[in-house]
Amino acid sequence: MILSHAIRLFLRQIVATGGLPFEVKAPNAATQAAMLEARQVRARYATAKDLFDDLEGKRTKTKKKRSHKKV
């Protein structure tokens, strides 16, 4: 119920301002590079558990690759 109130408030702000109630900016070069790096890291693991196991040194020798989808 709280979520529906928040959405209703947001939509009212869109109508009142004639658009989004905040400025939308394109990511700068550093942010774009970080997003690309994150996608590449994410593509190396089949699940979040595999990622955390690798970070904790528990990763097994078999690696499952995710399909990498360009956004």
Stockholm file with secondary structure:
# STOCKHOLM 1.0

chainA/1-71         MILSHAIRLFLRQIVATGGLPFEVKAPNAATQAAMLEARQVRARYATAKDLFDDLEGKRTKTKKKRSHKKV
#=GR chainA/1-71 SS CHHHHHHHHHHHHHHHHTSCSSCCCCCCHHHHHHHHHHHHHHHTCSSHHHHHHHHTTCCCSCCCCCCCCCC
#=GC SS_cons        CHHHHHHHHHHHHHHHHTSCSSCCCCCCHHHHHHHHHHHHHHHTCSSHHHHHHHHTTCCCSCCCCCCCCCC
//
